[in-house]
Amino acid sequence: MELGNISKPTYGPGPEAPGSSTPGLVTMAHGFLRLVQPKPLPIELRSLQGTSVLLLSFFLSQLLFYELGFLICAATGLLFIILVPLAGCCFCCWRC
């Protein structure tokens, strides 16, 4: 095994993502994530050490606003999980 020059290493290209057999689905998933959460996490929300309760509640409200897209998607999903079986049960039980 050859180590090469340790004091001045030469670096090759970085690791590449493995090829996908479904590039359409990968593109669609990345598009959805960019739609739901377009901005990166703000720097001030990354560390919350040594903060007071008032600042902590402000940071929590900012974090919930940051995650608003995912919260809306989760609420819509739960609504469909509850309403679709209920509507199916109503159509099956009380068909005209």
Secondary structure, DSSP 8 states (H G I E B T S, - for coil): -----SSS------------S-HHHHHHHHHHHHHH--S---GGGT--TT--HHHHHHHHHHHHHHTHHHHHHHHHHHHHHHHHHHHHHHHHHT--
